[in-house]
Amino acid sequence: MTGWWTLHPSPVGDLLLTADDALSGVFFTPHKGLDPRERAVAAAEDPAHPVLRAAADQLDAYFARELRVFDLPVSPVGTDFQRRVWTGLADIGWGVTESYGHLAVRLGLPPGASRAVGLANGANPISIVLPCHRVVGADGSLTGYGGGLERKRFLLDLEADLLF
């Protein structure tokens, strides 16, 4: 066995949460470009696993607008470059958006690296917690999102509520 998983209901549909010693995935069902259940094949279902329980509780608080910053151990699987981009996502605050080009520059990459940053962003396995939904096109337009643009808009609208 290589980890644990659970399905967790949310306002954007069921989320497949996966973990080993840390959170390794938050996937939409369905999730563009992959079948997230493939990630759970060699894992055991365990909604009471401490990491999965903490992730579920914090996601619930996020959707209730009671939590703006996640405090979870994460272990996204990817290349060194992808993990660098994903770490940079965690620095984009609640209700803030950033372009792919700006994220590239902030990571010390040339502005022309925005396409590579976009590809890494699109491969983010820990949606919402590592807020890839906060990355937008240079003109502020919504661009591709693993959960679909409707979910991206929902998450951005949730965070734009200034009454919280």
N, C-alpha and C positions, 0 to 999 in steps of 0.2 A: 504494500500500500504506500502511496506517495503523498497522501494528504487527505483533506476533508472538504466537504462542500455542503451547501444548503441552498435552497431557493427561498428568497425573502421577498414578500410582497412590498410594493412601493407605489406611489402615485404615478410612476412611469412604467408600471408593469413589474412582473417578477424579475428580481435580480438574482443571478447565480453568483454566490459568494464562494470563493475557494481559498484555502489556506494550507500552509504547512506549519512552520513555527511562527509565521507572520501571514498577513493577508497577501494573497498572490493574485486574486482576481475579483473584480466586480464587473460582471457582464450582463448586458441587457438580454432579454429573451423576446424576440430574436436579436442577434447582434450582427451587424453587417460584416460580411466576409468570413464569418466563422460560425460553427455550431458550438456554442459555449459548453454544451453537455459533453463534448469531446474532452474538455479539460477535466471532467470529473470521472472519466472512465476508470482510472486506476485509483480513485479515491473512495473514501467511505462517507456516506451521508451522516452528518452529525450537527444538527442545528444548535446543540448545546456546547459545541467546542468553544473554548474561551475566546479565541480570536474571532471566530465567526459570530459569536454572541455579541462581542464588543462592537464589531463592524455593524451588525444589524441594529444595535441600540443607537450607535452614532448616526447611522443613515436615517433612522426614524427621527432623531432629534434634528438632523439637517432638514428633512422635509417638513418638520414642524416649525422651522425657522428658529430653533432653539440652539443651534450649533453652527458656527461659521468656520471653524478650523477643526479638522479631524486630528485625533491623537491616537493613531494606530500604528503598530509595527507593520511595515510593508516589505514585500520581497518580490517586486515585479521581475519576471524573467524576460531578458532581452539583451541586446548588444550593449557594449559600454556606451556607445553614442545614444542609443535609445534611453538607457537609464539616466544619462546626463540630461536629456530633454525632459524626461518624466520628473526628475528632481526639480528642474526649473518650473514645472507646472505648479508644484506645491507652493511656490512663492507668489503666485497670482492670487490676489486677495478676493474675498467675497464681493460679488457685484462688480468686479473689474474685468474688463476684457483686454486682450493683448493680441497684436497681430503676429503672424508666424515670423515675419521679418524682424519685428521688435524682440521677440523671444530669442531669435538667432543672435542678434547683437548683444542682448543681455547675457547670453551664454558665452560670449567672446568669439562668436562665429561671424563670418562676413554676412551682410544682408542677403546676398545671393544664396545663402544656405537655407532660405525659408522653405524651399521645396523639401529638402532633407528633413528639416524640423517638422514639416507637415506630415511626412510619411511616418516619422517616429511618433508623432502625436497620435496619428491614426492607429498605431499599433499598441497604444497604451492599454495594458490589461486591467488596470484598476480605475475604471471610470468613476466619476464623481469625486472619489477620495483624492485622486490625482486629477485635478479639474481640467481635463482636456477640453471640456465644453466652453471654457473661458477664452479659447484661442479662436480668433476670427480672421477673415480676410483683411488685407491692407486697407480696404475701404470700409471696414466695419461689417461687411456682409457675412452672413452665416455660411460656412462652407461645410464640407462633409463631416459626418459624425457617425460613429459605429452604431449608435442607438437610433439614428435617423434624425433629421433636422427638427422634427416635431418635438422630440425629447430634448434636444439642445435648446430650442426656444423655451420650452417649459422650465428647464433648469436656470437659464438666464433670467427669465421672468420671475422665478421664485426668488432669486438673489437680488433682483432690482426693486423688490418691495421695500420701500423706505420706511414703512410703518413698523418694521421689526426692530 
